[in-house]
Amino acid sequence: MKSFVAGVGMTKFEKPESREWQYWDMAREAGTAALADAGIAYGQVEQVLAGYCFQPSTAGQRAAYGLGLTGVPVHNVNNNCATGASALMLARQLVEGGVSECVLALGFEKMKRGALGGGAGDGFSTSPVARHYSVMAAAHGFEMSPPTAQIFGNAAREHMELYGTTAAQLAAVGAKNHRHSVHNPRAQFQVEYGVAEVLASKEIHRPLTKLQCSPTSDGSAAAVVVSERFAAEHGLEERAVEIVAQAMTTDTAESFASGRCIDVVGVGMTRAAARLVYERSGLGIEDVDVIELHDCFSINELLTYEALGMCGEGESGKLVESGATTYGGRWVVNPSGGLISKGHPLGATGLAQVCELVAQLRGEAGARQVGGAGVGLAHNIGLGGAAVLTLLRR
């Protein structure tokens, strides 16, 4: 059974505390926009998957009630930074399994200013990512900089030592994504920076600078997932985008065996999920036109190029430097600006990626439109861990 994204909606992603709104306000805005985009009423939604990380239990109900009090099941989803895509995957499974014909995936986050926590300090030993950070600490020690920046920064240094990747190549990721975001009115940042400016920005954890790191953000995104029959019965086929294949993977022994941060931050999960998506769809990376991937830090974009099969191991720095991942290149990666420039409200991120890809595949992305886009790939990953890949086709 096939499933389709019939409608998408999202808020502007904003710096935390820059706007007087609550998570239910932003969720109502994104959910209402997704329903309007699909041309359906909330009363037609049979189930809601609500994704978030930092709000209290049953926040999904509080958010969904702003759309209507219809009594439908509301499921709360929390899968770290992969939460949004996890909510979408569960919605797709409900539809493709014949349980429901129309499901709303709704992601939102209201965050605090400053760097994301989750490392040293009280409760570190019982943290869900304690094993991941223990691998890092054994290899590199544990410093006072933000823990997520540390683990990815250390992965970057490993990549530089193993393959000769340069600081300028890492900075090229940040420069590209900031350049792309200039044309995205919903991006948190819309300022273009060159490689030199990215390198000159404040160091967060060597070699990563501020303009190579995703910010904390407030925001929400949503997608309406429907069956083929529902789309036909309600005249939604013309603008619906098919979910061709999807896969979620979690950590295996490979993640921890090498003692390297490169493996701890999810390369193996992404590689395995990509293999499943390609097998299930009959398509490969060579068939993809536009990609929204999880560039929480510049190094993760480079690692993901390799895991998706866009280049060989260790060749990702040269790939971004060549222009192959921007307009005029082989793929356009993160036309939205990515997490680095669009922003990263954890529960909404994976669904925001789908919002961008749906706009691209419909030809509705305006000044950032990728010419002739027919197949899109979304990659959403979270430490702890989970990697979700979604292949979309118009």
NUGUNU-523485 format. One record per residue (C-alpha): residue in three letters; x, z, y. Coordinates in steps of 0.05 Angstrom, whole numbers, plus 32768, in hexadecimal, padded with zeros to 4 digits. Each point is the difference from the previous one (the first is absolute). Layout:
% residues N
ALAXZY...
% end
This chain:
% residues 394
MET800080008000LYS801B7FEE8045SER8002802C803EPHE80047FEC8049VAL800F80208043ALA7FC37FEE8028GLY80108026803FVAL803880268022GLY8007802C803DMET8034802D8020THR800D8028803ELYS803C7FF8802DPHE8038802B7FE3GLU801680328034LYS80338037800CPRO7FE380437FE8GLU7FDC80288035SER7FFF7FC58030ARG7FB47FFA7FFAGLU7FC880327FFCTRP7FE27FEE7FBDGLN7FF8801F7FBBTYR800C7FE07FBDTRP7FB57FF67FF6ASP7FFD7FDB8043MET80367FCF7FECALA7FE37FF87FBAARG7FBC7FF0801EGLU80207FCB802DALA80257FDE7FC7GLY7FC880057FCETHR7FCC7FE58031ALA802E7FC68010ALA800A7FF07FB6LEU7FB580017FF2ALA7FF37FD3803DASP80377FD17FEAALA7FDE7FFA7FBCGLY7FBC7FFA801FILE7FE180387FD7ALA7FE18044800DTYR801D80427FE9GLY7FC280097FD6GLN80197FC87FD2VAL804080267FF0GLU7FFB80217FBBGLN8040802A8001VAL803680158032LEU804A800A7FF1ALA801D80298039GLY804B80058006TYR802880338029CYS803B80307FF9PHE7FFD80358036GLN7FB6800F8008PRO7FDC80377FD9SER7FDA7FF87FBFTHR7FC07FD68004ALA80177FE28042GLY7FE87FBF7FE1GLN7FB980198003ARG800780158048ALA801B7FBB8010ALA7FCD7FD97FD8TYR7FC58028801BGLY800E7FE18044LEU7FEC7FBD7FE2GLY7FC080197FE0LEU7FE180377FD6THR7FED7FD67FC4GLY801580307FC9VAL80317FD07FDFPRO803D801B7FDAVAL803C800D802DHIS804380067FDCASN803C801F8023VAL80437FDE7FF3ASN8046801B8010ASN803D7FDB7FE6ASN8033800C8037CYS80127FC28028ALA7FDF7FD47FCBTHR7FBC8020800CGLY7FDE7FC58023ALA80127FCE7FCASER7FED80337FCAALA7FBB8005801FLEU7FFA7FB48000MET80157FFD7FB8LEU7FCC80327FEAALA7FCB7FDA8027ARG80157FBF7FDDGLN7FFD80227FBCLEU7FBA8018800DVAL7FEA7FBA8012GLU80257FDA7FCAGLY7FEA80347FCCGLY7FB77FF18011VAL7FF280478018SER7FF07FEC8048GLU7FF47FBF8026CYS801680188045VAL80348036800ELEU802080178041ALA804A80138001LEU800D802B803DGLY8044801B8015PHE800F802D803BGLU80348031801ALYS8007802F803BMET804880158003LYS802D802F8027ARG80367FE98030GLY80477FFF7FE7ALA80227FED7FC0LEU7FDB80037FBEGLY8013803E7FD7GLY800280087FB6GLY804780177FF0ALA8028803F800BGLY7FE480438014ASP7FCB802D7FE2GLY7FE17FE37FC2PHE80357FCB7FF4SER800980137FB7THR7FB67FF77FF2SER7FF87FC0802APRO7FE57FC47FD9VAL803E7FDA8016ALA803280387FEFARG801D7FD77FC7HIS800B7FC4802ETYR802380298035SER802980257FCCVAL801E7FBD7FEAMET80117FF28048ALA801D8045800CALA802D7FF97FC3ALA801C7FBE8018HIS80008009804BGLY7FF080488012PHE7FC58016802AGLU80057FFF804BMET7FD48016803ASER7FE57FBC8012PRO7FB97FED7FEAPRO7FFF7FFE7FB4THR7FDF7FBD7FF7ALA80317FE08031GLN803880217FD7ILE7FEC7FE47FBDPHE7FF57FBA801BGLY803E8004802CASN802980137FC3ALA7FE17FC67FDAALA80177FD38039ARG8047801A7FFCGLU80007FF57FB5HIS7FE97FB8800BMET80377FF68034GLU8035801B7FD1LEU7FE87FD97FC3TYR7FF17FBD8020GLY80217FFD8044THR7FBE80048026THR800D800A804AALA7FE2802C8035ALA7FED7FC08026GLN7FD97FE67FC4LEU7FD980427FFCALA7FF37FFC804AALA7FE87FB87FF8VAL7FC4801B7FD9GLY7FEC802E803AALA800B7FC88034LYS7FD57FD07FD8ASN7FC680307FF7HIS800080178048ARG80017FB78015HIS7FC47FF17FD2SER7FD8803B801CVAL80007FE38047HIS7FC47FD67FECASN7FDA80377FDCPRO7FD280268030ARG7FF380367FCBALA804A80107FF7GLN801A80438019PHE803C7FDC8020GLN7FFF7FBB8020VAL80467FFB801CGLU80347FCF7FE9TYR804780197FF2GLY803E7FDA7FEDVAL803180147FC9ALA802F801F8032GLU7FC8802A801EVAL7FEB80177FBBLEU804780147FEFALA800880258042SER7FC1802A7FF8LYS800580497FEBGLU801D800C7FBBILE7FCF80247FD2HIS802A80027FC2ARG803C7FD27FF9PRO7FFC7FC57FFFLEU7FB680008014THR7FEE80018049LYS7FBD8011801FLEU7FEA7FB78006GLN800A7FF87FB5CYS7FD2803A7FEESER7FB480007FFDPRO7FDF8032802FTHR7FCA80337FF2SER7FBD7FE38015ASP7FB6800C8006GLY7FD17FCA7FE7SER7FD07FE67FCCALA7FF37FC07FD9ALA7FCA7FEA7FD0ALA7FED7FC97FCFVAL7FBE7FEE7FE0VAL800B7FEA7FB7VAL7FC97FD97FDDSER7FF27FDD7FC0GLU7FFA7FB47FFAARG7FB580077FF4PHE7FF7802C803EALA80277FCF802BALA7FD57FC67FE7GLU7FBE80258009HIS801180148047GLY80217FC08017LEU8045801E8007GLU80297FCC7FDAGLU80187FD9803DARG80298039801DALA800D802B7FC2VAL804880067FE8GLU800C80087FB6ILE802880397FE3VAL80257FD57FCDALA802980377FE0GLN80158047800DALA802E80337FDFMET801580488009THR803E801D7FE1THR802080458004ASP8045801C7FF4THR80237FF77FBDALA8041801D7FE6GLU80227FC68024SER7FEF801F8043PHE802D803D7FF2ALA80337FE97FCDSER80327FDF802EGLY800480398032ARG7FF97FCE8038CYS7FD08004803BILE7FF37FB57FF9ASP7FDC800E7FBEVAL7FE080418016VAL7FDC7FDF803BGLY7FDA7FD17FD2VAL80237FBE7FF3GLY7FF080057FB6MET7FB7800F800DTHR7FFA7FC4802EARG80247FD17FD0ALA7FD280157FC7ALA7FC17FF9802AALA80167FBB8017ARG800C7FEA7FB9LEU7FB980167FEDVAL7FE07FDD803CTYR80247FBF7FF2GLU7FED80037FB6ARG7FB78010800FSER7FF87FCB8036GLY802A7FC77FE3LEU80217FFC8044GLY804680118017ILE802280138040GLU800C7FB6800CASP7FB47FF88007VAL7FFA80368035ASP7FFD7FED804AVAL7FF980428025ILE801480477FEDGLU7FEF8044801CLEU803180317FE1HIS801080498007ASP803980028033CYS7FFE804B800CPHE804A7FF7800FSER80267FBF8008ILE8026800A7FBEASN7FBE80027FDAGLU7FEF7FBA8018LEU80437FE77FE6LEU7FF780247FBETHR7FBA7FE47FF9TYR80197FB8800AGLU802B80097FC3ALA7FCB80247FD6LEU7FCD7FC9800FGLY80307FCA7FEAMET80097FE18045CYS804C80027FF6GLY8033801A7FD0GLU801880487FFDGLY802A8010803CGLU7FED7FC08025SER7FC9801B802CGLY802B800C803DLYS80147FB78002LEU7FB77FEC7FF4VAL7FE58023803EGLU803C7FE98029SER7FF27FB87FECGLY7FBA8001801FALA7FDE7FF47FBCTHR7FCF8039800BTHR7FE57FEE8045TYR7FDA7FC68020GLY80207FBE7FECGLY801F801F7FC2ARG7FEB80017FB6TRP7FD2803B8009VAL7FE58027803BVAL8009804A7FF1ASN7FDA80348028PRO7FE07FD28034SER7FD9803E8016GLY804080238015GLY800280287FBFLEU8004804B7FFCILE803C8000802FSER7FDA7FE4803BLYS7FB67FFF7FEDGLY800380497FEDHIS7FF7802A7FC1PRO7FC3802D7FFBLEU800A800E7FB6GLY7FB97FFB7FE5ALA7FF27FC18027THR80407FD97FF6GLY7FF07FDB7FBFLEU7FBC7FEB8019ALA801D7FE98043GLN802E7FD27FD9VAL7FC27FE17FE0CYS7FDE7FF98043GLU803B7FD78019LEU80037FD57FC2VAL7FB57FF28001ALA80067FEA8049GLN803B7FD37FEELEU7FDE7FE07FC4ARG7FC17FF38029GLY80297FE18037GLU7FE980358031ALA804280218013GLY80067FDF8045ALA80467FFC801DARG8020801E7FC2GLN7FDD7FCF7FD0VAL802B7FE77FC6GLY7FF47FB67FFAGLY7FDE7FEA7FBFALA7FFD80477FE3GLY7FDB7FFC7FBDVAL801E803A7FD7GLY80128045801ALEU8023803B7FE0ALA7FFA80498014HIS803280367FEBASN7FF18049800CILE802D80377FE4GLY8003804B8003LEU803580327FE9GLY7FEA802C7FC8GLY7FF27FC87FEDALA7FD37FC47FFFALA80087FB6800FVAL7FC37FD48009LEU80037FB48006THR7FC47FD68012LEU7FFE7FB47FFCLEU7FCB7FDF802CARG7FE87FB88003ARG7FCE7FDC802C
% end
